[in-house]
């Protein structure tokens, strides 16, 4: 096992190391990046995109790493019934070229709205009306597809960024999950709204439905609680959490084994690492097998 | 070729595929789901004696369409004697009133969600039965009548000081009336159907009534021929059965469920099926999400190969009041419809929402649009939530009310109303300490009963036991409150629920930029030292530890103090004392400030007002920098988990002076107020 260490405050250093290691590795490996806080996930995502590292989130960070999923579920909920948050989401980006500013204008007075905004608003309402008519006749799967197709949703930047391939696959997996779950439950879109609500409140439940193979070319972003003792990974990277309350500490347990612990939870997991471990500077004194990643990589 | 011949031809073909071990899945295309799919699936089981998994891609005749689920909801409502939850689950599928368009396409639209339907049903008030009311038309008609009267009264109101409240109330009532009115006709027939079922009858008789209701009121996603065939099969099954005696609703529904189930194919889901049954042509224009035409846009979109060389960057336009922002992301190859523009992620994702150029939001900055004291506290807690709730009018769905006890907000309102009524009628005598405490406790007990019964007209507290328990809890709170106030020295009572700043806001004195406020002071009295402002708060479980007073609480009090000193009572008057009284059924605590501590409240409130004014003037609405504020926020699903942490990061990194002022203020006063000369008095 090769152990690389990076300066805890230098995420670019970590991502450069990841890019270097992943470029040399085989395609079908288990690659995991452990993040303890959503803030660190938000920080690392632009860097992963910059270095063109494909990533997919586990259950905890599903909505953080793939924000369009939450927006899509909210929009579908807005289509299903008169849930105000869903409707507010549906009548805005990324579905329609409208936002809170247009909503504020509407509140201030319809007569004061510029004609372009007024027309965009009416077009959006008309599209939603048509989508609802279709949704009440078909199943949630076709309603979801129509929602994505008939609005500008598929122009969401995620589908055209560096991670577009994974995001697109996830989109179709999400549609399949909606179709499958509604088919199993024999529910229509109105009945399916409660499932959407559950998924929005607990992304872990949805993530299980979007389960992919652990092996792949993507880097899996996992939360600490998603790790289980005895898990075998090929590449393990641990993200330093800056000054956040949840710090992950690492130590080498035995040959090929790493122990990770958090300060706030006071629990630990032992992982088996096959090839590479990338960890922050803070940690145990190192043996000869530990090397440093050269700065400015990638 | 008859249907049966077609089906057996397909079976024969499947046998050949099995013998020749042809690659799976074997596709069987059918012209329409009924009756081909049920016949085919049943015959596969019988004729091919090998376990084969089937996937039905064209939708099931019954289970695949939502029709059976809707019938089951109706059955559930009939079985459960029209309980509120069962009727609420059925309500989205009930057609709107005949006068509202009948069976036109718009009548297909679900206008009400089950949650909202439950709220409407619950708005019809309390019921002596533990499980709540079971007939709805009369109750909802009565609610509609009350609502209509309320709207009329609100329209006739000429009281300028209550104009704003009246307008809000009228809008609420009009919405309620609009929603209830269209449900009434179907509820009337549903009540009749339930009454008929309660009397029992033969299967034929009950089926007549059942299908008549379904045909008239239930939106069924079935074609008329399919529905006719289902009805015919039900009647045939009833005629064939030997049962001729009168049946109860439960027995009938149980039999009907079984009969409908026999029309349903219960095919387990399988990821890799042996046989796939599909339609010859797709029902939906988009097609099933599992099947994509070769070369279609969807197929291209899902292909695992890279989407090719991206197009040159396209400027996407975000519409703002008078500015266009170019977002330089790369547009891909997907062809978008002309109906919508390519849209941007906008600045909302960066943690701060701008709703236009500075000065575009006038709330609080004009006398005609004063800011309420509670809105000010909300603005300084999370400006983004303030924007959603108070400016953009995005309101999260109200939670379902508990039918066993009062929600915290309803309980708090009742305590406020009852105490305000007590002070209105007896404030002068009570504050002068006339009479005895025993008499006042008796008096407040009677007042509580009066208000409690009035509240039951609109609150769904179901069951006499629950009602009695809640009445005791309410009485206990008010008695403790009155007893605690009795311990205070005698004083002169001045006003209760004193409203100021309506319709024209009070300009707060001393602030560099004018901020206009309005509010309602719980009570005002005068001691030997001078004027006292009183604020009542109900606390959910335990009264807070007497260490710090949260900034939201002292801010509201501070605004009242500054408003009075700026002339809210007609002329500027100095306040000598301010008190927050926190009450719950088991304890009362009083936080009182005077002298130096009151001066501290004034100074801190003035600082807060400055920060709020800057935010409003610059029309910038950042998310709260404290993740803990999001914990119970109803907009958490809307904003997402990352929003909170991004806002924290933004608060550390921003170079914007206006935002920095807000973040600094939150950082300094996050922990609330705590000095030596503030007094906590236990009740």
Interface residues (C-beta under 8 A of the other chain):
Chain A: X37 X38 X39 X41 X42 X43 X63 X64 X67 X70 X74 X80 X81 X82 X83 X84 X85 X88 X89 X93 X94 X95 X96 X97 X98 X99 X100 X101 X102 X103 X104 X105 X107 X116 X117 X120 X123 X127 X129 X132 X133 X134 X136 X137 X138 X139 X141 X142 X144 X145 X146 X149 X150 X151 X152 X154 X155 X156 X157 X159 X160 X161 X164 X165 X168 X169 X172 X175 X176 X179 X180 X183 X184 X186 X187 X188 X190 X191 X193 X194 X200 X201
Chain B: X59 X63 X64 X65 X66 X68 X69 X70 X92 X93 X105 X108 X109 X110 X111 X112 X113 X114 X115 X116 X219 X221 X269 X283 X284 X286 X288 X289 X290 X301 X302 X304 X306 X307 X310 X317 X318 X319 X320 X321 X329 X330 X331 X332 X334 X336 X337 X339 X340 X341 X342 X343 X344 X345 X346 X348 X349 X353 X354 X355 X356 X360 X361 X387 X388 X391 X392 X393 X394 X395 X396 X397 X635 X637 X638 X640 X641 X642 X644 X645 X646 X648 X649
